[in-house]
Amino acid sequence: MNENVTVVFHGFLNLTNLEKLKLTEKINEYLDSMNREPLREKAEAEFEQIKPGEKGKVCKCCGR
């Protein structure tokens, strides 16, 4: 695996089983879609609402 995949997979392994299932469903939905852009836009909007890097938030992938 390359470095990016290794870091993201590490984060996946740090999720609860239910979170792993939900993520797998989202990935499958994305891969099965013929129109991926709306899915990408929705995911980006949800990510912005989380405010990554905000004090007290820890990344599941890298631990920072």
C-alpha positions in Angstrom: 0.0 0.0 0.0 1.2 3.5 -0.6 1.5 6.0 2.3 -1.9 7.7 1.8 -3.7 4.4 1.7 -1.9 3.1 4.8 -2.8 6.3 6.8 -6.5 6.1 5.7 -6.7 2.3 6.4 -5.2 3.0 9.9 -8.0 5.4 10.5 -10.6 2.9 9.2 -9.2 0.3 11.7 -9.7 2.9 14.5 -13.4 3.2 13.8 -16.1 1.3 15.7 -17.7 -1.6 13.8 -20.8 0.4 13.1 -18.7 3.3 11.7 -16.7 0.9 9.6 -20.0 -0.5 8.1 -21.3 3.1 7.4 -18.1 4.1 5.7 -18.0 0.9 3.6 -21.6 1.6 2.5 -20.7 5.2 1.6 -17.6 4.0 -0.4 -19.7 1.4 -2.2 -22.4 4.1 -3.0 -19.7 6.3 -4.4 -18.1 3.5 -6.5 -21.4 2.3 -7.8 -22.7 5.7 -8.8 -22.7 7.0 -12.4 -22.9 10.5 -11.1 -20.3 10.9 -8.3 -20.1 14.7 -8.2 -23.2 15.2 -6.0 -21.8 12.6 -3.5 -18.5 14.3 -3.5 -20.0 17.8 -2.9 -22.2 16.5 -0.1 -19.2 14.8 1.6 -17.1 18.0 1.3 -19.9 20.1 2.8 -20.3 17.6 5.7 -16.5 17.6 6.2 -16.4 21.5 6.4 -19.1 21.4 9.1 -16.8 19.2 11.3 -14.1 22.0 11.3 -11.1 19.7 11.1 -8.1 20.9 13.0 -10.2 22.6 15.6 -8.8 22.4 19.2 -9.7 19.1 20.9 -10.5 17.2 17.7 -8.2 14.2 16.9 -7.9 12.6 13.4 -8.8 8.9 13.4 -6.4 8.4 10.6 -3.2 10.0 11.8 -3.9 10.8 15.5 -3.2 14.5 15.2 
